[in-house]
Amino acid sequence: MIWFQRKQIRQALQLVIALVGMLSFALVSASPAFAQPGTPPSALDPRGPNSQAIATLFTVVLIIAIVIFAIVEGLLLFSAWRFRSKAGDTSEPKQIHGNTRFEIAWTIAPALIVIALFVLAVNTLQTINPRPITANSDQLTVKVIGHQWWWEYQYPDLDITTSTDLVIPVGKVVNLQITSFDVIHSFWVPQLNGKTDAFPNRINASWIKADAPGTFYGQCAELCGPSHANMRTVVIALDQADFDRWVQGQKTNPAAATGDAAKGEQVFMTGPCIGCHTIEGTAAQGSCKPEDQTTGRVCGPNLTHVGSRTSIAGGTLNNTAGNLRRWLADPPGIKAGSKMPNLNLSQQDIDALVTYLTSLQ
Ligand code: CUA
């Protein structure tokens, strides 16, 4: 019966189409379009030992799966062709049942493959498991705090608090103590680590290490509200000397504002901004504190050195005067659900604020 053969061919074609579809979806999801310039991040383009271990495991498992797929589909297609019904032949094919040797073989072979995958996975876990925190100078600890919708970074040993830009030294293990201020987020920089959930009132540990200087983009990987897609981050890996310079800069309060920047400072200090933001060395001390988790007070990022960061608005916009203007004019228009409301600032105030914030290097 020709009809039966056509159905088999159609099913095989449907399977191939479904597989191609799934593969393209996986590739597209691995390469989100970012507002920032640079290579779209891919977990298959690792730049550190943690993500390297994950990418290697993925590749090995993929190769094993492709070989199994080719053998199984090859045998299926061969059998369908070899034992197809022939015109005029209405007899039943030879019926066979049971072959102990085959049955033992196809029970043991998959079991061995599954054991091999288990060993490979456990081995990878050993590599990506959190590193024990030591006083070792080859390590750095950063507390990573997810907020709706931006990432806060605290360096407890260096007394630095920043957001969106995570600056790290090349070649050092950076221990991440990941938590959340509000809902569940997930910290993921595909080229440096695997996804790690950020829960409120709990610390999940992970680590990253960059092999060379570079910029690596990250994306919150757990649906966390209307601006989940706008919750981005960037990891900037610097040589030790550049990193030390950055630390020095961050530990020094910005110089007193003068000229137009001083006008902006006045707008900042006399307006609603100080209710939610902190600028060290000034009266603005409104950024999120641990107790705000229970009080529900709205709070925002520490802006002490906002002028030195590469991006604003949770990593949605590059940090340029034009983008700052756009952001200050209508935050919820840029980032849906933004906790920072539209303050209906005058153009004059926006210009002054942009000059001031840009001066906070
Ligand atoms: Cu935070 Cu999604």
Residues whose N, C-alpha, C, O or C-beta is under 5 A from the ligand:
A	BS01	CUA	I184 H185 S186 C220 A221 E222 L223 C224 H228 M231
